[in-house]
Amino acid sequence: MVCKGATFCDQPANIHRFMNSQIIRSQPDLASWLQTPAGQYLGAWESAQFDRVVSDVFGYHGLQLGLPEIACLRSSRIRHCWVAQDHVPAAEGSPGLTGLWADSVALPFADQSVDLVVLPHTLELSLDPHATLREVERVLVPEGRVIISGFNPLSLWGQRHRRSQWYARLGIDNYFLPKEIDFIGYWRLRDWLRLLSFEVDGGRFGCYLPSVQSPPWIARFAWMDKAGDRWWPILGAVYFLAAVKRVRGMRLLQPVWKRGKASSASAVPSVNSGKSSTPSSMLSQPDDAA
């Protein structure tokens, strides 16, 4: 059900409670984390990447699934765009322009009806990321594009998150990132996309700073972003990936005015005409044997 201009659909309260507790994972921790200095630093980098890529994507329908705090489609040239959430906000007035409330594993769109799908950290918070990608593949048109951002488990942030999980087993809460984050590796995600007939046409890493939250320390380590792009590009805290849906056996039809003129068929000799098929040039040559 599409609710344009609304934050949530007008459904009974018990349905809202059931959806929040049984089917999907809410995102309040990640949304609040983006308001921290480190979250603002990451959000600024991701917004710049989304602006650069979505501005070159054309079509009729675009969808951002999850995390309305990052305006991923603000530079899109697609006229009809929606921002969807997979949880009901606790209060009205949440950031972003939410037009749809839907579960990421059951999108309310027909097959091959969306031209662009943007997933900002959506797979890491989904209860079934495989099902989410299958739904994205289903609703995308042939040659449609999907853009994904996620945290890199090989980065300094990823290593601290793994260490924080070990501390949590000892009763020590030392998380830097939201603990609900379930890391998906960059190369692992590429394999998933390849199995679904996606072709990755672009990927990039960014945010090379250590896991610090103080603005002075973030400014002090700003030199690491330039050095990271050159010396250790795969160790960025976040990755950005774009892929195109390919359909085997599909042939793109061109408009009539773009088609070239058909070449005239070459003459084919007839076998039933009764005439000799010997070329006239051979008949005109003198008989050397005589």
C-alpha positions as CSV (number, residue, x, y, z in Angstrom):
1,M,0.0,0.0,0.0
2,V,1.5,3.3,-1.1
3,C,0.9,6.3,1.2
4,K,2.5,9.2,-0.6
5,G,3.3,12.1,1.7
6,A,2.6,10.2,4.8
7,T,4.9,8.8,7.5
8,F,3.0,5.7,8.1
9,C,-0.1,4.0,6.9
10,D,-3.4,4.2,8.7
11,Q,-3.7,0.6,10.0
12,P,-4.8,-0.8,13.3
13,A,-2.3,-0.5,16.2
14,N,-2.1,-4.3,16.7
15,I,-0.9,-4.7,13.1
16,H,1.8,-2.0,13.7
17,R,2.9,-3.9,16.8
18,F,3.0,-7.2,15.0
19,M,5.1,-5.8,12.2
20,N,7.6,-4.3,14.5
21,S,8.1,-7.3,16.7
22,Q,7.7,-10.3,14.4
23,I,8.8,-9.6,10.9
24,I,11.4,-6.9,10.5
25,R,14.2,-5.3,12.4
26,S,13.8,-1.7,13.4
27,Q,16.6,0.9,12.7
28,P,16.4,3.4,15.6
29,D,20.0,2.8,16.7
30,L,21.5,3.4,13.2
31,A,19.3,6.4,12.7
32,S,20.4,8.0,16.0
33,W,24.1,7.0,15.3
34,L,24.0,9.0,12.1
35,Q,23.5,12.1,14.3
36,T,26.9,11.6,16.0
37,P,30.1,13.2,14.6
38,A,31.2,9.9,13.1
39,G,27.8,9.3,11.7
40,Q,27.7,12.8,10.1
41,Y,31.1,12.2,8.6
42,L,30.0,8.9,7.1
43,G,26.6,10.3,5.9
44,A,28.3,13.2,4.1
45,W,30.6,10.8,2.2
46,E,27.7,8.4,1.2
47,S,25.5,11.3,0.2
48,A,28.2,12.5,-2.2
49,Q,28.5,9.1,-3.7
50,F,24.8,8.6,-4.2
51,D,24.5,12.1,-5.8
52,R,27.2,11.3,-8.2
53,V,25.7,8.0,-9.4
54,V,21.9,8.5,-9.3
55,S,22.2,11.7,-11.4
56,D,23.1,9.5,-14.4
57,V,20.2,7.0,-14.0
58,F,17.1,7.6,-16.0
59,G,13.7,5.9,-15.9
60,Y,10.2,6.3,-14.5
61,H,10.3,4.9,-11.0
62,G,12.9,5.0,-8.3
63,L,12.9,3.5,-4.8
64,Q,15.1,4.1,-1.7
65,L,14.6,1.2,0.7
66,G,15.4,2.1,4.3
67,L,17.4,4.8,6.2
68,P,15.5,8.0,5.1
69,E,18.0,10.0,7.2
70,I,20.3,9.8,4.1
71,A,18.7,11.5,1.1
72,C,20.0,9.1,-1.6
73,L,17.6,10.2,-4.4
74,R,17.9,14.0,-4.0
75,S,19.9,14.3,-7.2
76,S,17.9,11.8,-9.2
77,R,16.4,12.8,-12.5
78,I,13.7,10.1,-12.1
79,R,10.4,11.9,-11.7
80,H,8.6,9.3,-9.5
81,C,10.7,8.4,-6.5
82,W,9.7,6.9,-3.1
83,V,11.4,6.5,0.2
84,A,10.3,3.4,2.0
85,Q,10.8,2.3,5.6
86,D,10.5,-1.2,6.9
87,H,9.5,-0.1,10.4
88,V,6.9,2.2,11.9
89,P,8.5,5.4,13.4
90,A,7.9,6.0,17.1
91,A,6.7,9.5,16.4
92,E,5.8,11.7,13.5
93,G,8.2,14.1,11.9
94,S,11.0,11.7,11.3
95,P,13.7,12.9,8.8
96,G,13.3,12.2,5.2
97,L,10.2,12.1,3.0
98,T,8.7,8.6,3.6
99,G,6.1,7.6,1.1
100,L,5.9,3.9,1.7
101,W,5.9,1.4,4.5
102,A,6.9,-2.0,3.4
103,D,9.0,-5.0,4.3
104,S,12.2,-5.4,2.3
105,V,11.5,-9.1,1.6
106,A,8.0,-8.4,0.2
107,L,7.9,-5.2,-1.8
108,P,4.5,-4.1,-3.0
109,F,5.5,-3.6,-6.6
110,A,4.8,-5.6,-9.7
111,D,7.5,-7.6,-11.5
112,Q,9.8,-5.4,-13.6
113,S,8.3,-2.1,-12.6
114,V,11.1,-0.1,-11.0
115,D,14.1,1.4,-12.7
116,L,16.3,2.2,-9.7
117,V,16.5,0.7,-6.2
118,V,18.8,2.2,-3.6
119,L,19.8,0.2,-0.5
120,P,21.7,2.3,2.1
121,H,22.8,-0.3,4.7
122,T,19.5,-2.1,4.1
123,L,21.0,-5.5,3.7
124,E,22.9,-5.3,6.9
125,L,19.7,-4.7,8.9
126,S,17.5,-7.1,7.0
127,L,16.5,-10.4,8.6
128,D,17.1,-12.1,5.3
129,P,19.4,-10.2,3.0
130,H,19.2,-12.9,0.3
131,A,15.4,-12.5,0.1
132,T,15.8,-8.7,0.0
133,L,18.1,-9.0,-3.1
134,R,15.7,-11.5,-4.7
135,E,12.9,-9.0,-4.3
136,V,15.1,-6.2,-5.7
137,E,15.9,-8.4,-8.7
138,R,12.2,-9.2,-9.2
139,V,10.9,-5.6,-9.2
140,L,13.7,-4.1,-11.3
141,V,13.2,-3.8,-15.1
142,P,15.8,-5.3,-17.4
143,E,18.9,-3.0,-17.4
144,G,17.6,-1.5,-14.1
145,R,20.1,-0.5,-11.5
146,V,20.7,-1.2,-7.9
147,I,23.0,0.9,-5.6
148,I,24.2,-0.5,-2.3
149,S,26.2,0.9,0.6
150,G,27.5,-1.1,3.5
151,F,30.1,-1.3,6.3
152,N,33.4,-3.0,5.4
153,P,34.4,-5.8,7.8
154,L,38.0,-5.4,6.8
155,S,38.2,-1.8,8.0
156,L,39.3,-0.3,11.3
157,W,35.6,0.1,12.2
158,G,34.9,-3.5,11.3
159,Q,37.7,-4.7,13.4
160,R,36.5,-2.7,16.4
161,H,33.0,-3.9,15.9
162,R,34.2,-7.5,16.0
163,R,36.2,-6.8,19.1
164,S,33.1,-5.2,20.7
165,Q,31.1,-8.4,20.1
166,W,33.7,-10.4,22.0
167,Y,33.5,-7.8,24.8
168,A,29.7,-8.1,24.9
169,R,30.1,-11.8,25.7
170,L,31.9,-10.7,28.8
171,G,29.2,-8.2,29.7
172,I,31.2,-5.2,28.5
173,D,29.3,-2.8,26.2
174,N,31.9,-1.1,24.1
175,Y,30.2,-0.8,20.7
176,F,31.2,2.0,18.3
177,L,28.7,1.0,15.6
178,P,25.1,-0.1,16.3
179,K,25.2,-3.7,17.6
180,E,22.4,-4.7,15.2
181,I,24.7,-4.3,12.2
182,D,25.4,-7.6,10.5
183,F,28.4,-7.1,8.2
184,I,28.4,-8.4,4.6
185,G,31.7,-8.4,2.9
186,Y,32.2,-6.5,-0.4
187,W,33.4,-9.6,-2.4
188,R,30.7,-11.7,-0.8
189,L,28.0,-9.3,-1.9
190,R,29.4,-9.3,-5.5
191,D,29.0,-13.0,-5.6
192,W,25.4,-12.7,-4.4
193,L,24.7,-10.2,-7.2
194,R,26.4,-12.4,-9.8
195,L,24.1,-15.3,-8.9
196,L,21.1,-13.1,-9.5
197,S,22.3,-12.1,-13.0
198,F,23.5,-8.6,-11.9
199,E,26.6,-7.1,-13.4
200,V,28.6,-4.9,-11.1
201,D,29.7,-1.8,-13.0
202,G,31.2,0.2,-10.2
203,G,32.5,0.0,-6.7
204,R,34.4,2.2,-4.3
205,F,35.6,2.4,-0.6
206,G,35.7,5.4,1.6
207,C,35.9,6.8,5.2
208,Y,39.4,5.6,6.3
209,L,39.4,7.3,9.7
210,P,39.8,5.3,12.9
211,S,36.8,4.8,15.1
212,V,36.7,8.1,16.9
213,Q,33.7,10.3,17.8
214,S,35.3,13.6,18.8
215,P,35.1,16.3,16.1
216,P,38.7,17.5,16.8
217,W,40.1,13.9,16.3
218,I,38.0,13.5,13.1
219,A,39.6,16.7,11.8
220,R,43.0,15.6,12.9
221,F,42.8,12.3,11.0
222,A,41.3,13.9,7.8
223,W,44.6,13.2,6.0
224,M,43.8,9.5,6.1
225,D,41.1,9.8,3.5
226,K,43.5,11.0,0.8
227,A,46.1,8.5,1.8
228,G,43.6,5.7,2.0
229,D,42.3,6.1,-1.5
230,R,45.9,5.8,-2.8
231,W,47.6,3.3,-0.4
232,W,45.0,1.1,1.1
233,P,41.8,1.5,-0.9
234,I,40.1,-1.7,0.2
235,L,40.3,-0.8,3.9
236,G,37.7,1.9,3.9
237,A,35.0,1.8,6.6
238,V,32.2,1.8,4.1
239,Y,31.8,0.5,0.5
240,F,29.7,1.7,-2.3
241,L,28.5,-0.6,-5.1
242,A,26.4,-0.2,-8.2
243,A,25.1,-3.0,-10.4
244,V,22.9,-3.5,-13.5
245,K,20.3,-6.2,-13.9
246,R,21.1,-8.3,-17.0
247,V,18.5,-10.5,-18.7
248,R,19.9,-13.4,-20.9
249,G,18.4,-13.7,-24.3
250,M,16.9,-10.2,-24.3
251,R,17.2,-8.1,-27.4
252,L,16.7,-4.4,-27.2
253,L,14.5,-3.1,-29.9
254,Q,15.4,0.2,-31.6
255,P,12.8,2.8,-32.8
256,V,12.0,2.6,-36.5
257,W,13.7,5.9,-37.3
258,K,16.9,4.6,-35.9
259,R,17.1,1.4,-38.0
260,G,19.3,1.4,-41.0
261,K,18.0,0.8,-44.5
262,A,17.9,-2.9,-45.5
263,S,20.5,-3.8,-48.0
264,S,19.2,-5.2,-51.3
265,A,19.5,-8.9,-51.7
266,S,22.1,-10.2,-54.1
267,A,21.0,-12.0,-57.3
268,V,20.8,-15.7,-57.0
269,P,21.1,-17.8,-60.1
270,S,18.2,-20.0,-61.0
271,V,18.7,-23.7,-61.4
272,N,15.5,-24.4,-63.4
273,S,15.9,-21.7,-66.1
274,G,17.5,-24.1,-68.5
275,K,20.3,-21.6,-69.3
276,S,23.9,-22.4,-68.8
277,S,25.5,-21.1,-65.7
278,T,28.9,-20.6,-67.4
279,P,30.0,-17.0,-67.1
280,S,30.1,-15.0,-70.4
281,S,33.7,-14.1,-69.8
282,M,34.7,-17.7,-70.1
283,L,32.7,-18.2,-73.3
284,S,34.5,-15.3,-74.9
285,Q,38.0,-16.7,-74.4
286,P,39.7,-18.5,-77.3
287,D,40.2,-22.2,-77.1
288,D,43.9,-22.7,-76.5
289,A,43.6,-26.5,-76.9
290,A,42.5,-26.0,-80.5
